[in-house]
Amino acid sequence: MRTVAVRRFKGSEFRVQVGVSSGTYRRRLKVAKVLKDFGERVQLSVFEANIEEAQLERLRERVNEILDHEEDTLRIYPLCAACVSKVEIIGQGVLSQDPDFVII
């Protein structure tokens, strides 16, 4: 039997996966602290969040103040509800917990 996550998005909310790569440990920690304000860490430099466009814009602004655009990278991947339901985790880890997720 396969476990499937069904996401019920509220209003203009959508799910994103954010990955960060930084030239320095200190900047990566600062960016991680910001990202934790918006979502959940799922790997060392990967975060997932259910977020509205205004929140995403605020995330971009805060991270933009920290990143060195010559050395660092922040990638934001939007995930539709259908994509979230197809997430596979191989090895350790669990699907990000969110009160609006229903596991069936």
Secondary structure, 3 states (H helix, E strand, C coil): CCCCEEECCCCCCEEEEEEEECCCHHHHHHHHHHHHCCCEEEECCEEEEEECHHHHHHHHHHHHCCCCCCCCEEEEEEECHHHHCCCCCCCCCCCCCCCCEEEC
